[in-house]
Amino acid sequence: STVVPARPVVEFLARFAAMPGRTFLLLVPLWGTASGTLRDLGELQPDGGVFKLNLSSVPFGSYGFNTFGMNGQVPGPTIKVSAGEVVRIELTNGLSAVDGVPCTNDLSFCDCMYTNVHLHGMHLPPRGVFDGLAYEGDDITVKLSAGQSTMYEHRIPESHMPGTHWYHPHHHHATALQAGGGAAGFFIVEDPPGYLPGVYAQMPEKLLFISTHNLQALQQMA
């Protein structure tokens, strides 16, 4: 059976509650002890109106092997948007062709050199370039090769509920390794002004990304 050490987790949560920052990672290996630090993930700012994400191979903490990350970190930075906004995301596949093997009938984990990005929890259409549009939509069949970039455009409805969602790769056969390996991040639709009662709207906001990893299984895959 797998046991997550409870005491380090409780200690981290207590430290988290007292920290002044807003978005943090708690890394909980399923074999061994909890990671030694709470790290601020940072908020991604648009560059010329575009949120730029780069999926690449990054070190997995200090455990001696690499995993998948966004913008050089695990997990990726937080993206915040508002209902009614047109959101553009440029995704770059920073992997190389040797970072995966082609799919065959006897492989469950394969095609890891390809990627895309899905906005999990969002109510957005999958229509994109295949349908004659200029940019990709929330289409999990997009297959971005190593070294290539593509642009996504999402028109968030005015009626979209605020909430805490997340972005992650969703190329089939590679999703578990890429997203489960750490290439993911918060995608937040902000509360509109006056949406929450004042007593809640004025509370400090803190986001905690808890990532659990079976180190034994990951080392075997690596």
N, CA, C and O of each residue as an XYZ file, in Angstrom:
888
protein
N       0.847     -1.194      0.000
C       0.000      0.000      0.000
C       0.878      1.238      0.000
O       2.058      1.189      0.347
N       0.267      2.355     -0.401
C       0.981      3.635     -0.467
C       0.577      4.514      0.707
O      -0.610      4.681      0.988
N       1.558      5.069      1.383
C       1.284      5.891      2.566
C       1.895      7.266      2.365
O       3.096      7.382      2.122
N       1.091      8.292      2.461
C       1.576      9.671      2.417
C       1.848     10.120      3.839
O       0.927     10.120      4.655
N       3.081     10.507      4.174
C       3.384     10.925      5.544
C       2.557     12.129      5.945
O       2.630     13.178      5.306
N       1.772     11.984      7.000
C       0.791     13.014      7.361
C       1.423     14.211      8.046
O       1.037     15.350      7.783
N       2.393     13.968      8.924
C       2.928     15.075      9.707
C       3.569     16.161      8.861
O       3.283     17.339      9.075
N       4.454     15.800      7.874
C       5.012     16.878      7.028
C       3.946     17.655      6.274
O       4.070     18.869      6.110
N       2.901     16.976      5.811
C       1.839     17.667      5.083
C       1.139     18.668      5.984
O       0.896     19.805      5.578
N       0.815     18.260      7.198
C       0.147     19.165      8.140
C       1.038     20.359      8.445
O       0.565     21.494      8.515
N       2.342     20.101      8.629
C       3.266     21.201      8.916
C       3.333     22.182      7.754
O       3.360     23.395      7.961
N       3.360     21.655      6.522
C       3.390     22.525      5.350
C       2.131     23.370      5.257
O       2.203     24.561      4.955
N       0.980     22.763      5.516
C      -0.273     23.512      5.436
C      -0.306     24.628      6.471
O      -0.816     25.714      6.198
N       0.228     24.369      7.643
C       0.283     25.407      8.670
C       1.185     26.554      8.228
O       0.858     27.723      8.434
N       2.326     26.215      7.617
C       3.228     27.256      7.114
C       2.576     28.027      5.977
O       2.729     29.244      5.877
N       1.847     27.313      5.118
C       1.177     27.944      3.977
C       0.190     28.995      4.441
O       0.114     30.076      3.858
N      -0.572     28.686      5.493
C      -1.589     29.613      5.988
C      -0.978     30.911      6.483
O      -1.646     31.945      6.502
N       0.289     30.868      6.886
C       0.942     32.049      7.436
C       1.765     32.813      6.411
O       2.321     33.864      6.730
N       1.856     32.301      5.174
C       2.706     32.950      4.175
C       1.957     34.072      3.452
O       0.748     33.978      3.243
N       2.677     35.132      3.070
C       2.014     36.295      2.449
C       1.708     36.127      0.974
O       0.892     36.879      0.441
N       2.328     35.170      0.288
C       2.121     35.004     -1.139
C       0.747     34.448     -1.464
O      -0.090     34.288     -0.576
N       0.508     34.148     -2.764
C      -0.842     33.771     -3.185
C      -0.921     32.386     -3.812
O      -1.938     31.711     -3.655
N       0.106     31.943     -4.512
C       0.016     30.685     -5.234
C       1.248     29.842     -4.954
O       2.372     30.284     -5.189
N       1.042     28.629     -4.451
C       2.156     27.803     -4.022
C       1.995     26.369     -4.482
O       0.898     25.920     -4.812
N       3.121     25.656     -4.496
C       3.155     24.236     -4.795
C       3.529     23.472     -3.544
O       4.484     23.826     -2.852
N       2.768     22.411     -3.250
C       3.156     21.447     -2.234
C       3.375     20.132     -2.957
O       2.430     19.545     -3.484
N       4.622     19.663     -2.985
C       4.974     18.442     -3.700
C       4.982     17.292     -2.707
O       5.756     17.307     -1.750
N       4.129     16.293     -2.923
C       4.010     15.176     -1.988
C       4.373     13.879     -2.707
O       3.519     13.303     -3.382
N       5.614     13.399     -2.585
C       5.937     12.101     -3.166
C       5.181     10.991     -2.441
O       4.987     11.057     -1.227
N       4.758      9.983     -3.180
C       4.073      8.850     -2.564
C       5.060      7.837     -1.999
O       4.666      6.923     -1.274
N       6.334      7.993     -2.325
C       7.379      7.156     -1.730
C       8.438      8.090     -1.179
O       9.124      8.764     -1.947
N       8.585      8.144      0.133
C       9.550      9.045      0.733
C       8.837     10.106      1.541
O       7.719      9.899      2.011
N       9.493     11.246      1.701
C       8.940     12.308      2.526
C       8.565     13.506      1.672
O       8.969     13.616      0.515
N       7.791     14.396      2.259
C       7.319     15.564      1.516
C       8.470     16.497      1.184
O       9.468     16.557      1.901
N       8.313     17.230      0.077
C       9.326     18.180     -0.353
C       9.547     19.236      0.720
O       8.642     19.545      1.495
N      10.778     19.798      0.762
C      11.151     20.647      1.880
C      10.689     22.080      1.818
O      10.846     22.797      2.806
N      10.131     22.541      0.722
C       9.782     23.949      0.625
C       8.429     24.143     -0.035
O       7.972     23.316     -0.824
N       7.809     25.249      0.308
C       6.639     25.740     -0.411
C       7.154     26.810     -1.375
O       7.829     27.751     -0.957
N       6.842     26.669     -2.637
C       7.400     27.561     -3.651
C       6.299     28.344     -4.343
O       5.293     27.773     -4.763
N       6.490     29.656     -4.462
C       5.536     30.505     -5.158
C       5.606     30.210     -6.647
O       6.676     30.303     -7.247
N       4.469     29.853     -7.254
C       4.447     29.484     -8.669
C       4.474     30.691     -9.594
O       4.887     30.581    -10.748
N       4.037     31.837     -9.098
C       4.023     33.037     -9.922
C       2.812     33.105    -10.841
O       2.190     32.087    -11.143
N       2.489     34.300    -11.277
C       1.368     34.529    -12.197
C       1.909     34.922    -13.560
O       2.730     35.833    -13.666
N       1.454     34.242    -14.601
C       1.917     34.516    -15.957
C       1.227     35.759    -16.501
O      -0.002     35.836    -16.511
N       2.012     36.732    -16.953
C       1.480     37.953    -17.537
C       1.504     37.844    -19.062
O       2.455     37.299    -19.620
N       0.480     38.350    -19.741
C       0.475     38.276    -21.216
C       1.556     39.154    -21.816
O       1.855     40.236    -21.311
N       2.136     38.670    -22.900
C       3.159     39.398    -23.652
C       2.531     39.839    -24.967
O       2.317     39.018    -25.859
N       2.236     41.126    -25.093
C       1.543     41.608    -26.282
C       0.154     41.009    -26.413
O      -0.318     40.758    -27.522
N      -0.499     40.782    -25.283
C      -1.845     40.216    -25.288
C      -1.882     38.701    -25.407
O      -2.955     38.119    -25.572
N      -0.712     38.049    -25.325
C      -0.639     36.594    -25.503
C       0.025     35.962    -24.284
O       1.099     36.391    -23.862
N      -0.616     34.943    -23.721
C       0.000     34.138    -22.673
C       0.892     33.097    -23.350
O       0.418     32.324    -24.182
N       2.174     33.073    -23.003
C       3.114     32.182    -23.675
C       3.505     31.025    -22.752
O       4.046     31.224    -21.664
N       3.211     29.810    -23.224
C       3.541     28.596    -22.486
C       4.550     27.781    -23.289
O       4.452     27.680    -24.512
N       5.507     27.211    -22.593
C       6.519     26.371    -23.227
C       6.633     25.076    -22.449
O       7.086     25.070    -21.304
N       6.218     23.965    -23.074
C       6.354     22.658    -22.438
C       7.733     22.099    -22.753
O       8.131     22.034    -23.916
N       8.466     21.693    -21.711
C       9.820     21.195    -21.917
C      10.170     20.201    -20.821
O       9.395     19.963    -19.895
N      11.356     19.631    -20.954
C      11.892     18.731    -19.931
C      12.553     19.566    -18.846
O      13.398     20.412    -19.138
N      12.169     19.330    -17.590
C      12.700     20.105    -16.463
C      13.075     19.153    -15.325
O      12.525     18.056    -15.239
N      14.001     19.557    -14.452
C      14.353     18.699    -13.314
C      13.158     18.498    -12.390
O      12.399     19.432    -12.134
N      12.997     17.273    -11.892
C      11.952     16.981    -10.921
C      12.538     17.168     -9.529
O      13.065     16.234     -8.925
N      12.432     18.407     -9.031
C      12.992     18.715     -7.721
C      14.472     18.351     -7.674
O      15.236     18.686     -8.579
N      14.862     17.663     -6.609
C      16.257     17.226     -6.456
C      16.361     15.707     -6.486
O      17.263     15.122     -5.885
N      15.425     15.074     -7.196
C      15.368     13.607     -7.172
C      16.235     12.959     -8.252
O      16.295     11.732     -8.320
N      16.903     13.738     -9.093
C      17.890     13.177     -9.998
C      17.382     12.753    -11.357
O      18.099     12.081    -12.099
N      16.160     13.130    -11.704
C      15.680     12.836    -13.054
C      14.776     13.967    -13.510
O      14.306     14.768    -12.703
N      14.541     14.023    -14.809
C      13.722     15.083    -15.398
C      12.278     14.633    -15.567
O      11.980     13.441    -15.633
N      11.393     15.617    -15.635
C       9.983     15.370    -15.888
C       9.508     16.415    -16.893
O      10.324     17.114    -17.494
N       8.204     16.526    -17.078
C       7.643     17.522    -17.983
C       7.192     18.736    -17.172
O       6.589     18.581    -16.109
N       7.478     19.937    -17.664
C       7.068     21.148    -16.971
C       6.642     22.228    -17.947
O       6.856     22.113    -19.154
N       6.042     23.270    -17.415
C       5.629     24.431    -18.201
C       6.455     25.644    -17.794
O       6.554     25.975    -16.612
N       7.045     26.302    -18.787
C       7.854     27.505    -18.556
C       8.974     27.245    -17.547
O       9.298     28.098    -16.720
N       9.556     26.047    -17.637
C      10.715     25.718    -16.818
C      10.416     25.372    -15.390
O      11.338     25.316    -14.577
N       9.155     25.136    -15.038
C       8.825     24.840    -13.650
C       7.725     23.796    -13.561
O       7.011     23.531    -14.528
N       7.606     23.209    -12.369
C       6.586     22.211    -12.059
C       5.881     22.614    -10.777
O       6.531     22.707     -9.735
N       4.575     22.858    -10.812
C       3.726     23.061    -11.999
C       4.031     24.394    -12.668
O       4.923     25.130    -12.247
N       3.263     24.690    -13.727
C       3.457     25.935    -14.455
C       2.868     27.132    -13.735
O       2.195     26.972    -12.716
N       3.112     28.336    -14.253
C       2.587     29.554    -13.624
C       1.078     29.659    -13.760
O       0.475     29.033    -14.633
N       0.484     30.446    -12.899
C      -0.964     30.658    -12.877
C      -1.386     31.649    -13.959
O      -0.727     32.666    -14.175
N      -2.495     31.340    -14.637
C      -3.084     32.245    -15.624
C      -4.428     32.723    -15.087
O      -5.254     31.914    -14.667
N      -4.649     34.039    -15.101
C      -5.913     34.615    -14.625
C      -6.566     35.414    -15.741
O      -5.920     36.220    -16.409
N      -7.869     35.175    -15.933
C      -8.627     35.851    -16.988
C      -9.980     36.263    -16.422
O     -10.289     35.994    -15.261
N     -10.787     36.923    -17.262
C     -12.125     37.363    -16.862
C     -13.146     36.904    -17.891
O     -12.821     36.727    -19.065
N     -14.377     36.714    -17.447
C     -15.468     36.378    -18.366
C     -15.622     37.490    -19.404
O     -15.488     38.668    -19.074
N     -15.903     37.121    -20.653
C     -16.030     38.084    -21.736
C     -14.725     38.426    -22.415
O     -14.711     39.180    -23.388
N     -13.629     37.886    -21.918
C     -12.305     38.203    -22.459
C     -11.959     37.267    -23.623
O     -12.376     36.109    -23.646
N     -11.191     37.786    -24.586
C     -10.612     36.954    -25.637
C      -9.196     36.608    -25.199
O      -8.340     37.485    -25.090
N      -8.956     35.331    -24.951
C      -7.680     34.874    -24.402
C      -6.883     34.159    -25.484
O      -7.363     33.205    -26.097
N      -5.674     34.626    -25.709
C      -4.778     33.966    -26.659
C      -3.612     33.326    -25.900
O      -2.990     33.948    -25.039
N      -3.338     32.075    -26.244
C      -2.247     31.321    -25.629
C      -1.356     30.775    -26.740
O      -1.816     30.044    -27.616
N      -0.088     31.136    -26.694
C       0.872     30.570    -27.629
C       1.594     29.420    -26.924
O       2.291     29.626    -25.930
N       1.416     28.209    -27.453
C       2.059     27.041    -26.880
C       3.247     26.634    -27.737
O       3.119     26.459    -28.949
N       4.398     26.487    -27.105
C       5.598     25.997    -27.772
C       5.951     24.621    -27.223
O       5.992     24.415    -26.010
N       6.202     23.691    -28.124
C       6.656     22.363    -27.722
C       8.178     22.389    -27.665
O       8.850     22.273    -28.690
N       8.710     22.541    -26.463
C      10.152     22.639    -26.273
C      10.847     21.303    -26.135
O      12.017     21.247    -25.756
N      10.136     20.215    -26.440
C      10.734     18.889    -26.373
C      11.528     18.616    -27.651
O      11.492     19.406    -28.594
N      12.236     17.500    -27.673
C      12.911     17.043    -28.885
C      12.285     15.734    -29.334
O      11.548     15.100    -28.580
N      12.575     15.336    -30.547
C      11.965     14.128    -31.108
C      12.351     12.876    -30.336
O      11.661     11.861    -30.433
N      13.440     12.923    -29.570
C      13.884     11.738    -28.818
C      13.258     11.662    -27.429
O      13.575     10.760    -26.654
N      12.363     12.614    -27.107
C      11.715     12.605    -25.793
C      10.514     11.677    -25.731
O       9.768     11.695    -24.751
N      10.317     10.869    -26.763
C       9.210      9.926    -26.755
C       9.420      8.870    -27.811
O      10.341      8.958    -28.624
N       8.558      7.865    -27.795
C       8.612      6.811    -28.810
C       7.264      6.752    -29.512
O       6.238      7.041    -28.896
N       7.246      6.382    -30.797
C       5.968      6.300    -31.514
C       5.056      5.248    -30.892
O       5.517      4.285    -30.279
N       3.771      5.452    -31.061
C       2.794      4.517    -30.520
C       2.747      3.247    -31.370
O       2.743      3.302    -32.599
N       2.711      2.112    -30.690
C       2.451      0.825    -31.327
C       1.337      0.147    -30.541
O       0.883      0.671    -29.524
N       0.908     -0.984    -30.997
C      -0.231     -1.658    -30.366
C       0.050     -2.101    -28.937
O      -0.886     -2.303    -28.163
N       1.330     -2.257    -28.570
C       1.648     -2.776    -27.247
C       2.143     -1.698    -26.283
O       2.673     -2.024    -25.221
N       1.980     -0.419    -26.636
C       2.438      0.668    -25.776
C       1.267      1.505    -25.283
O       0.433      1.953    -26.069
N       1.216      1.709    -23.962
C       0.203      2.587    -23.385
C       0.717      4.013    -23.288
O      -0.031      4.965    -23.510
N       2.011      4.164    -22.951
C       2.625      5.484    -22.831
C       3.534      5.682    -24.039
O       4.562      5.018    -24.171
N       3.146      6.598    -24.913
C       3.908      6.803    -26.141
C       3.572      8.188    -26.711
O       2.748      8.913    -26.154
N       4.210      8.538    -27.811
C       3.972      9.835    -28.468
C       4.236     11.014    -27.544
O       3.623     12.071    -27.696
N       5.143     10.843    -26.588
C       5.379     11.912    -25.604
C       6.160     13.083    -26.169
O       6.373     14.082    -25.482
N       6.586     12.966    -27.417
C       7.263     14.093    -28.064
C       6.257     15.092    -28.638
O       6.637     16.184    -29.060
N       4.973     14.720    -28.654
C       3.897     15.590    -29.123
C       3.139     16.168    -27.925
O       3.171     15.601    -26.833
N       2.460     17.294    -28.135
C       1.697     17.862    -27.033
C       0.607     18.787    -27.563
O       0.503     19.023    -28.766
N      -0.191     19.299    -26.652
C      -1.180     20.355    -26.889
C      -1.536     20.921    -25.517
O      -0.894     20.572    -24.527
N      -2.532     21.774    -25.441
C      -2.949     22.278    -24.126
C      -4.471     22.369    -24.078
O      -5.116     22.870    -24.998
N      -5.022     21.866    -22.973
C      -6.467     21.822    -22.736
C      -6.785     22.640    -21.490
O      -6.050     22.592    -20.503
N      -7.890     23.397    -21.541
C      -8.323     24.191    -20.383
C      -9.390     23.402    -19.643
O     -10.573     23.471    -19.975
N      -8.963     22.663    -18.650
C      -9.820     21.718    -17.932
C     -10.829     22.461    -17.054
O     -10.455     23.274    -16.209
N     -12.103     22.169    -17.268
C     -13.170     22.791    -16.487
C     -13.836     23.961    -17.182
O     -14.905     24.403    -16.760
N     -13.219     24.473    -18.247
C     -13.784     25.604    -18.964
C     -14.853     25.144    -19.956
O     -14.782     24.038    -20.492
N     -15.846     26.009    -20.191
C     -16.907     25.732    -21.156
C     -16.559     26.471    -22.452
O     -16.981     27.607    -22.670
N     -15.779     25.798    -23.304
C     -15.270     26.406    -24.525
C     -15.401     25.414    -25.682
O     -15.286     24.207    -25.473
N     -15.640     25.907    -26.896
C     -15.789     25.005    -28.049
C     -14.444     24.455    -28.500
O     -13.416     25.108    -28.323
N     -14.444     23.244    -29.090
C     -13.200     22.651    -29.577
C     -12.830     23.080    -30.986
O     -11.814     22.625    -31.513
N     -13.615     23.932    -31.605
C     -13.359     24.311    -33.001
C     -12.041     25.071    -33.131
O     -11.679     25.875    -32.272
N     -11.321     24.791    -34.248
C     -10.030     25.428    -34.443
C      -9.617     25.463    -35.898
O     -10.454     25.643    -36.782
N      -8.332     25.291    -36.152
C      -7.777     25.381    -37.505
C      -8.411     24.331    -38.415
O      -8.669     24.610    -39.586
N      -8.662     23.149    -37.904
C      -9.276     22.091    -38.707
C     -10.640     22.522    -39.240
O     -11.075     22.069    -40.299
N     -11.311     23.405    -38.491
C     -12.641     23.883    -38.874
C     -12.586     25.165    -39.683
O     -13.628     25.763    -39.953
N     -11.399     25.604    -40.076
C     -11.248     26.793    -40.900
C     -11.004     28.067    -40.127
O     -10.987     29.143    -40.725
N     -10.811     27.988    -38.800
C     -10.543     29.180    -38.005
C      -9.053     29.526    -38.052
O      -8.222     28.700    -38.430
N      -8.735     30.761    -37.663
C      -7.343     31.218    -37.723
C      -6.483     30.601    -36.633
O      -5.280     30.416    -36.815
N      -7.110     30.275    -35.477
C      -6.362     29.757    -34.342
C      -7.029     28.487    -33.810
O      -8.175     28.178    -34.135
N      -6.282     27.773    -32.992
C      -6.825     26.567    -32.383
C      -7.799     26.929    -31.268
O      -7.686     27.985    -30.645
N      -8.774     26.020    -31.023
C      -9.673     26.146    -29.886
C      -9.311     25.096    -28.845
O      -8.185     24.599    -28.831
N     -10.249     24.757    -27.982
C      -9.970     23.776    -26.929
C     -10.126     22.367    -27.505
O     -11.031     21.619    -27.137
N      -9.223     22.036    -28.411
C      -9.296     20.810    -29.200
C      -8.184     19.861    -28.769
O      -7.007     20.141    -28.991
N      -8.554     18.734    -28.150
C      -7.539     17.813    -27.640
C      -6.908     16.974    -28.748
O      -5.980     16.209    -28.482
N      -7.395     17.102    -29.989
C      -6.785     16.354    -31.090
C      -5.636     17.122    -31.743
O      -4.982     16.594    -32.643
N      -5.378     18.356    -31.307
C      -4.215     19.091    -31.804
C      -2.955     18.294    -31.469
O      -2.798     17.814    -30.346
N      -2.059     18.156    -32.446
C      -0.836     17.365    -32.271
C       0.358     18.226    -32.653
O       0.734     18.312    -33.823
N       0.949     18.863    -31.642
C       2.047     19.803    -31.852
C       3.378     19.060    -31.752
O       3.708     18.501    -30.705
N       4.139     19.059    -32.846
C       5.402     18.334    -32.889
C       6.497     19.071    -32.120
O       6.389     20.267    -31.848
N       7.545     18.337    -31.779
C       8.693     18.909    -31.067
C       9.278     20.075    -31.858
O       9.503     19.975    -33.064
N       9.520     21.181    -31.155
C      10.110     22.359    -31.771
C       9.130     23.310    -32.418
O       9.526     24.379    -32.882
N       7.846     22.945    -32.461
C       6.850     23.789    -33.106
C       6.057     24.606    -32.081
O       6.041     24.294    -30.890
N       5.400     25.660    -32.576
C       4.517     26.499    -31.762
C       3.178     26.652    -32.466
O       3.090     26.536    -33.689
N       2.138     26.911    -31.686
C       0.829     27.192    -32.260
C       0.081     28.154    -31.348
O       0.389     28.275    -30.163
N      -0.898     28.831    -31.915
C      -1.671     29.824    -31.167
C      -3.079     29.304    -30.922
O      -3.730     28.763    -31.816
N      -3.527     29.483    -29.691
C      -4.903     29.181    -29.305
C      -5.642     30.501    -29.054
O      -5.062     31.461    -28.547
N      -6.914     30.533    -29.413
C      -7.751     31.694    -29.104
C      -9.048     31.195    -28.471
O      -9.754     30.362    -29.039
N      -9.345     31.719    -27.289
C     -10.544     31.323    -26.555
C     -11.379     32.568    -26.243
O     -10.918     33.492    -25.573
N     -12.599     32.568    -26.738
C     -13.531     33.655    -26.434
C     -14.401     33.205    -25.264
O     -15.344     32.432    -25.428
N     -14.060     33.708    -24.082
C     -14.761     33.266    -22.876
C     -16.111     33.966    -22.807
O     -16.164     35.195    -22.830
N     -17.205     33.208    -22.722
C     -18.536     33.837    -22.711
C     -18.705     34.808    -21.539
O     -18.140     34.617    -20.461
N     -19.492     35.842    -21.782
C     -19.802     36.796    -20.712
C     -20.465     36.092    -19.526
O     -20.314     36.505    -18.377
N     -21.197     35.025    -19.829
C     -21.944     34.312    -18.795
C     -21.136     33.234    -18.096
O     -21.671     32.516    -17.251
N     -19.839     33.102    -18.436
C     -19.036     32.037    -17.841
C     -18.868     32.267    -16.343
O     -18.528     33.364    -15.900
N     -19.114     31.205    -15.573
C     -18.957     31.303    -14.121
C     -17.494     31.502    -13.742
O     -16.609     30.928    -14.376
N     -17.228     32.311    -12.713
C     -15.861     32.374    -12.199
C     -15.503     31.045    -11.547
O     -16.382     30.281    -11.146
N     -14.220     30.780    -11.446
C     -13.817     29.520    -10.817
C     -12.343     29.234    -10.988
O     -11.644     29.899    -11.753
N     -11.887     28.234    -10.263
C     -10.498     27.788    -10.308
C     -10.418     26.532    -11.167
O     -10.886     25.466    -10.767
N      -9.822     26.666    -12.350
C      -9.678     25.555    -13.284
C      -8.178     25.285    -13.471
O      -7.352     25.835    -12.743
N      -7.836     24.448    -14.435
C      -6.411     24.210    -14.674
C      -6.163     23.880    -16.135
O      -7.040     23.379    -16.838
N      -4.939     24.176    -16.575
C      -4.523     23.853    -17.947
C      -3.520     22.700    -17.887
O      -2.754     22.573    -16.932
N      -3.543     21.863    -18.927
C      -2.605     20.749    -18.985
C      -2.593     20.165    -20.393
O      -3.548     20.366    -21.144
N      -1.535     19.445    -20.771
C      -1.507     18.762    -22.064
C      -2.565     17.662    -22.099
O      -2.898     17.075    -21.070
N      -3.095     17.386    -23.304
C      -4.126     16.354    -23.425
C      -3.961     15.568    -24.722
O      -4.946     15.162    -25.339
N      -2.696     15.354    -25.136
C      -2.478     14.490    -26.299
C      -2.597     13.043    -25.832
O      -1.880     12.622    -24.925
N      -3.488     12.292    -26.440
C      -3.745     10.928    -25.993
C      -2.497     10.057    -26.074
O      -1.724     10.138    -27.028
N      -2.319      9.231    -25.065
C      -1.169      8.360    -24.811
C      -0.050      9.104    -24.103
O       0.825      8.467    -23.517
N      -0.049     10.434    -24.136
C       0.999     11.202    -23.462
C       0.457     12.024    -22.305
O       1.232     12.620    -21.558
N      -0.858     12.067    -22.144
C      -1.467     12.922    -21.122
C      -0.985     12.577    -19.720
O      -0.605     13.464    -18.956
N      -0.998     11.288    -19.378
C      -0.644     10.882    -18.013
C       0.791     11.259    -17.671
O       1.069     11.722    -16.565
N       1.710     11.060    -18.629
C       3.110     11.372    -18.352
C       3.364     12.872    -18.316
O       4.106     13.354    -17.460
N       2.754     13.617    -19.240
C       3.019     15.054    -19.291
C       2.282     15.811    -18.188
O       2.905     16.536    -17.412
N       0.972     15.648    -18.113
C       0.202     16.345    -17.076
C       0.517     15.779    -15.695
O       0.732     16.527    -14.741
N       0.541     14.432    -15.598
C       0.856     13.811    -14.319
C       2.277     14.057    -13.883
O       2.581     14.004    -12.692
N       3.164     14.331    -14.843
C       4.544     14.628    -14.501
C       4.763     16.039    -14.007
O       5.826     16.348    -13.469
N       3.759     16.915    -14.184
C       3.877     18.271    -13.645
C       3.618     19.394    -14.616
O       3.646     20.559    -14.220
N       3.363     19.084    -15.896
C       3.112     20.136    -16.892
C       1.656     20.576    -16.811
O       0.829     20.188    -17.636
N       1.361     21.378    -15.821
C      -0.007     21.845    -15.567
C       0.055     23.106    -14.730
O       1.093     23.436    -14.157
N      -1.065     23.809    -14.665
C      -1.105     25.008    -13.843
C      -2.522     25.512    -13.674
O      -3.436     25.067    -14.369
N      -2.704     26.442    -12.751
C      -4.024     27.029    -12.513
C      -4.460     27.882    -13.703
O      -3.654     28.606    -14.288
N      -5.746     27.790    -14.053
C      -6.373     28.690    -15.017
C      -7.619     29.228    -14.327
O      -8.598     28.503    -14.151
N      -7.583     30.488    -13.941
C      -8.605     31.049    -13.062
C      -9.442     32.104    -13.781
O      -8.908     33.038    -14.380
N     -10.754     31.938    -13.712
C     -11.683     32.971    -14.169
C     -12.046     33.797    -12.944
O     -12.686     33.302    -12.017
N     -11.635     35.052    -12.948
C     -11.780     35.914    -11.775
C     -13.252     36.223    -11.467
O     -14.103     36.216    -12.357
N     -13.528     36.492    -10.192
C     -14.860     36.955     -9.783
C     -15.075     38.372    -10.308
O     -14.207     39.224    -10.121
N     -16.199     38.650    -10.956
C     -16.468     40.026    -11.386
C     -16.729     40.922    -10.181
O     -17.092     40.427     -9.114
N     -16.549     42.238    -10.335
C     -16.793     43.157     -9.222
C     -18.212     43.004     -8.676
O     -19.178     42.955     -9.437
N     -18.322     42.930     -7.360
C     -19.629     42.832     -6.723
C     -20.221     41.445     -6.718
O     -21.340     41.252     -6.242
N     -19.486     40.464     -7.244
C     -20.024     39.100     -7.328
C     -20.100     38.451     -5.949
O     -21.060     37.746     -5.637
N     -19.081     38.695     -5.131
C     -19.035     38.115     -3.797
C     -19.415     39.154     -2.744
O     -19.187     40.347     -2.945
N     -19.988     38.715     -1.629
C     -20.197     39.643     -0.509
C     -18.865     40.259     -0.089
O     -17.823     39.608     -0.165
N     -18.901     41.498      0.349
C     -17.684     42.233      0.674
C     -16.766     41.511      1.635
O     -15.545     41.555      1.482
N     -17.341     40.846      2.627
C     -16.519     40.178      3.641
C     -15.665     39.083      3.022
O     -14.566     38.809      3.503
N     -16.165     38.445      1.947
C     -15.383     37.413      1.263
C     -14.450     38.019      0.219
O     -13.313     37.575      0.060
N     -14.934     39.028     -0.487
C     -14.125     39.649     -1.538
C     -12.849     40.273     -0.973
O     -11.841     40.366     -1.673
N     -12.889     40.700      0.289
C     -11.736     41.365      0.903
C     -10.762     40.387      1.557
O      -9.703     40.793      2.035
N     -11.110     39.117      1.579
C     -10.207     38.130      2.180
C      -8.967     37.933      1.315
O      -9.063     37.979      0.088
N      -7.813     37.715      1.925
C      -6.614     37.380      1.123
C      -6.847     36.062      0.391
O      -7.358     35.102      0.968
N      -6.466     36.026     -0.882
C      -6.627     34.816     -1.675
C      -5.329     34.040     -1.715
O      -4.276     34.589     -2.038
N      -5.408     32.750     -1.381
C      -4.241     31.880     -1.450
C      -4.623     30.615     -2.204
O      -5.660     30.004     -1.943
N      -3.769     30.239     -3.138
C      -4.010     29.049     -3.960
C      -2.929     28.025     -3.655
O      -1.745     28.359     -3.604
N      -3.336     26.782     -3.455
C      -2.383     25.724     -3.148
C      -2.520     24.600     -4.165
O      -3.582     23.992     -4.293
N      -1.450     24.332     -4.877
C      -1.411     23.262     -5.877
C      -0.724     22.059     -5.224
O       0.492     22.072     -5.028
N      -1.494     21.026     -4.889
C      -0.939     19.826     -4.268
C      -0.687     18.796     -5.363
O      -1.618     18.354     -6.036
N       0.567     18.421     -5.535
C       0.947     17.487     -6.592
C       1.520     16.225     -5.966
O       2.527     16.283     -5.260
N       0.879     15.076     -6.221
C       1.356     13.811     -5.660
C       1.999     12.979     -6.765
O       1.478     12.910     -7.878
N       3.134     12.344     -6.455
C       3.892     11.607     -7.462
C       4.418     10.301     -6.873
O       4.997     10.285     -5.787
N       4.211      9.222     -7.595
C       4.771      7.931     -7.222
C       6.193      7.863     -7.770
O       6.402      7.537     -8.938
N       7.160      8.172     -6.922
C       8.540      8.293     -7.384
C       9.084      6.967     -7.920
O       9.862      6.953     -8.874
N       8.680      5.873     -7.316
C       9.151      4.574     -7.782
C       8.682      4.315     -9.207
O       9.465      3.868    -10.044
N       7.417      4.589     -9.490
C       6.898      4.379    -10.827
C       7.534      5.341    -11.830
O       7.860      4.940    -12.948
N       7.716      6.615    -11.441
C       8.305      7.599    -12.335
C       9.751      7.240    -12.679
O      10.169      7.396    -13.827
N      10.523      6.758    -11.692
C      11.901      6.381    -11.966
C      11.973      5.174    -12.904
O      12.886      5.070    -13.723
N      11.007      4.265    -12.777
C      10.971      3.116    -13.676
C      10.654      3.552    -15.105
O      11.224      3.026    -16.060
N       9.731      4.529    -15.249
C       9.385      5.036    -16.569
C      10.556      5.792    -17.191
O      10.803      5.703    -18.394
N      11.285      6.552    -16.330
C      12.417      7.327    -16.822
C      13.535      6.409    -17.318
O      14.574      6.890    -17.771
